């Protein structure tokens, strides 16, 4: 009988071949998932968890956790445009006014958001004019409310097309003068429904005063003069935003301070009542803004605390044409803005405990959404609870810094029959453009090293 010696046993290779086949599949899954999933914040998290799951079986893989800028949805606004039109009247020291505005934000991922806003205010206004080279100034204090609608678009072009349709020249006049006109427009616009709406309440104190005034004119023939002017304002506001599609919501409290000083010369001709003239001024200004914002999930629970500080400076120029008590002219400015945000994940128990020591909140369910209200405990704000929150932020906040170039301009019309007692004003096309220069991030959980902000791509 013939026997074939050394015949290979193919069954011994079956297990080895199976392992190699699995390894190939695993590698393919990792590569494909890394390409497809990592393109989004959620995808980056899923890709990491998939890698961890495979690594627990096969070993030998290096799984990189997603950047927390992505998992915390740290925004990256590359360009922003704000436009506002406003009007006010003052009768016997009682001031009332209205405004309408729109804001366009363009994000690094190509999407864009639009906010349409209407507001009304009422308060008091006083003025003083001693004549000659004496004191001249005006101050007012008002309280007001705003209703805002927020929209999201897949591209900047679609957002701009929406603004062209909803905020043309005629629409802007109507929005400024007619209450709730934007709400009515929403009812009839079946193609664009807001993602959320915001209700805001605010208070503001503002004023101006002349300084260093000199005058070489006569009441009969006119002449030349000059001097300086100081403007200042401070405002506080609180606003609640309610999601109409995903059930999320937020509440924010803001304090803002701004001021500028300018100097220049004036020239005119004619008697005081009908004097024609021109004012030309140049100056510098700046301001600061501080805000806390609490985001709530669809179950009405706090999910994130975002603390923001903003500082700015600007150079201003103003040209005003005068005819009696009527003044009209454009203003221009340019400068820089720096925005710093600190984001604390409130789903972390230690962070939530520190948050609860400072903030008190309540929510009211309306339909499928929650309307939130958040307040700071004034006693805890300056004690150990604030220290505890600061320590948690130092250990676990994600810090982002954005630097922008900003320019602005507007056209103003002011009428003063008797300064501060009877008069009015119209501010048309007050526009500010902001463009991103740089954005960096620091994750305090991993040591706080500064890196380019990944959500800015």
Secondary structure in CASP SS format (residue, H / E / C, confidence):
PFRMAT SS
TARGET T0000
AUTHOR 0000-0000-0000
METHOD secondary structure of the structure
MODEL  1
X C 1.00
X C 1.00
X C 1.00
X C 1.00
X C 1.00
X C 1.00
X C 1.00
X C 1.00
X C 1.00
X C 1.00
X C 1.00
X H 1.00
X H 1.00
X H 1.00
X H 1.00
X H 1.00
X H 1.00
X H 1.00
X H 1.00
X H 1.00
X H 1.00
X H 1.00
X H 1.00
X H 1.00
X H 1.00
X H 1.00
X H 1.00
X H 1.00
X H 1.00
X H 1.00
X H 1.00
X H 1.00
X H 1.00
X H 1.00
X H 1.00
X H 1.00
X H 1.00
X H 1.00
X H 1.00
X C 1.00
X H 1.00
X H 1.00
X H 1.00
X H 1.00
X H 1.00
X H 1.00
X H 1.00
X H 1.00
X H 1.00
X H 1.00
X H 1.00
X H 1.00
X H 1.00
X H 1.00
X H 1.00
X H 1.00
X H 1.00
X H 1.00
X C 1.00
X C 1.00
X C 1.00
X C 1.00
X C 1.00
X C 1.00
X C 1.00
X C 1.00
X C 1.00
X H 1.00
X H 1.00
X H 1.00
X H 1.00
X C 1.00
X C 1.00
X C 1.00
X C 1.00
X C 1.00
X E 1.00
X E 1.00
X E 1.00
X E 1.00
X E 1.00
X E 1.00
X E 1.00
X E 1.00
X E 1.00
X E 1.00
X E 1.00
X E 1.00
X E 1.00
X E 1.00
X E 1.00
X C 1.00
X C 1.00
X E 1.00
X E 1.00
X E 1.00
X E 1.00
X E 1.00
X E 1.00
X E 1.00
X E 1.00
X E 1.00
X E 1.00
X E 1.00
X E 1.00
X E 1.00
X E 1.00
X C 1.00
X C 1.00
X C 1.00
X C 1.00
X E 1.00
X E 1.00
X E 1.00
X E 1.00
X E 1.00
X E 1.00
X E 1.00
X E 1.00
X E 1.00
X E 1.00
X E 1.00
X E 1.00
X E 1.00
X E 1.00
X E 1.00
X E 1.00
X E 1.00
X E 1.00
X C 1.00
X C 1.00
X C 1.00
X C 1.00
X C 1.00
X C 1.00
X E 1.00
X E 1.00
X E 1.00
X E 1.00
X E 1.00
X E 1.00
X E 1.00
X E 1.00
X E 1.00
X E 1.00
X E 1.00
X E 1.00
X E 1.00
X E 1.00
X E 1.00
X E 1.00
X E 1.00
X E 1.00
X C 1.00
X C 1.00
X H 1.00
X H 1.00
X H 1.00
X H 1.00
X H 1.00
X H 1.00
X H 1.00
X H 1.00
X H 1.00
X H 1.00
X H 1.00
X C 1.00
X C 1.00
X H 1.00
X H 1.00
X H 1.00
X H 1.00
X H 1.00
X H 1.00
X H 1.00
X H 1.00
X H 1.00
X C 1.00
X C 1.00
X C 1.00
X H 1.00
X H 1.00
X H 1.00
X H 1.00
X H 1.00
X H 1.00
X H 1.00
X H 1.00
X C 1.00
X C 1.00
X C 1.00
X C 1.00
X C 1.00
X C 1.00
X C 1.00
X E 1.00
X E 1.00
X E 1.00
X E 1.00
X E 1.00
X E 1.00
X E 1.00
X E 1.00
X E 1.00
X E 1.00
X E 1.00
X E 1.00
X E 1.00
X E 1.00
X E 1.00
X E 1.00
X E 1.00
X E 1.00
X E 1.00
X E 1.00
X C 1.00
X C 1.00
X E 1.00
X C 1.00
X C 1.00
X C 1.00
X E 1.00
X E 1.00
X E 1.00
X E 1.00
X E 1.00
X E 1.00
X E 1.00
X E 1.00
X E 1.00
X E 1.00
X E 1.00
X E 1.00
X E 1.00
X E 1.00
X E 1.00
X E 1.00
X E 1.00
X E 1.00
X E 1.00
X E 1.00
X E 1.00
X E 1.00
X C 1.00
X C 1.00
X C 1.00
X C 1.00
X C 1.00
X E 1.00
X E 1.00
X E 1.00
X E 1.00
X E 1.00
X E 1.00
X E 1.00
X E 1.00
X E 1.00
X E 1.00
X E 1.00
X E 1.00
X E 1.00
X E 1.00
X E 1.00
X E 1.00
X E 1.00
X E 1.00
X E 1.00
X E 1.00
X E 1.00
X C 1.00
X C 1.00
X H 1.00
X H 1.00
X H 1.00
X C 1.00
X E 1.00
X E 1.00
X E 1.00
X E 1.00
X E 1.00
X E 1.00
X E 1.00
X E 1.00
X E 1.00
X E 1.00
X E 1.00
X E 1.00
X E 1.00
X E 1.00
X E 1.00
X E 1.00
X E 1.00
X E 1.00
X E 1.00
X E 1.00
X E 1.00
X C 1.00
X C 1.00
X C 1.00
X C 1.00
X C 1.00
X E 1.00
X E 1.00
X E 1.00
X E 1.00
X E 1.00
X E 1.00
X E 1.00
X E 1.00
X E 1.00
X E 1.00
X E 1.00
X E 1.00
X E 1.00
X E 1.00
X E 1.00
X E 1.00
X E 1.00
X E 1.00
X E 1.00
X E 1.00
X E 1.00
X E 1.00
X C 1.00
X C 1.00
X E 1.00
X E 1.00
X E 1.00
X E 1.00
X E 1.00
X E 1.00
X E 1.00
X E 1.00
X E 1.00
X E 1.00
X E 1.00
X E 1.00
X E 1.00
X E 1.00
X E 1.00
X E 1.00
X E 1.00
X E 1.00
X E 1.00
X E 1.00
X C 1.00
X C 1.00
X C 1.00
X H 1.00
X H 1.00
X H 1.00
X H 1.00
X H 1.00
X H 1.00
X H 1.00
X H 1.00
X C 1.00
X C 1.00
X E 1.00
X E 1.00
X E 1.00
X E 1.00
X E 1.00
X E 1.00
X E 1.00
X E 1.00
X C 1.00
X C 1.00
X E 1.00
X E 1.00
X E 1.00
X E 1.00
X E 1.00
X E 1.00
X E 1.00
X E 1.00
X C 1.00
X C 1.00
X C 1.00
X H 1.00
X H 1.00
X H 1.00
X C 1.00
X H 1.00
X H 1.00
X H 1.00
X H 1.00
X H 1.00
X H 1.00
X H 1.00
X H 1.00
X H 1.00
X H 1.00
X H 1.00
X H 1.00
X H 1.00
X C 1.00
X E 1.00
X E 1.00
X E 1.00
X E 1.00
X E 1.00
X E 1.00
X E 1.00
X E 1.00
X E 1.00
X E 1.00
X E 1.00
X E 1.00
X E 1.00
X E 1.00
X E 1.00
X E 1.00
X E 1.00
X E 1.00
X E 1.00
X E 1.00
X E 1.00
X C 1.00
X C 1.00
X C 1.00
X E 1.00
X E 1.00
X E 1.00
X E 1.00
X E 1.00
X E 1.00
X E 1.00
X E 1.00
X E 1.00
X E 1.00
X E 1.00
X E 1.00
X E 1.00
X E 1.00
X E 1.00
X E 1.00
X E 1.00
X E 1.00
X E 1.00
X E 1.00
X E 1.00
X E 1.00
X H 1.00
X H 1.00
X H 1.00
X C 1.00
X C 1.00
X C 1.00
X E 1.00
X E 1.00
X E 1.00
X C 1.00
X H 1.00
X H 1.00
X H 1.00
X C 1.00
END
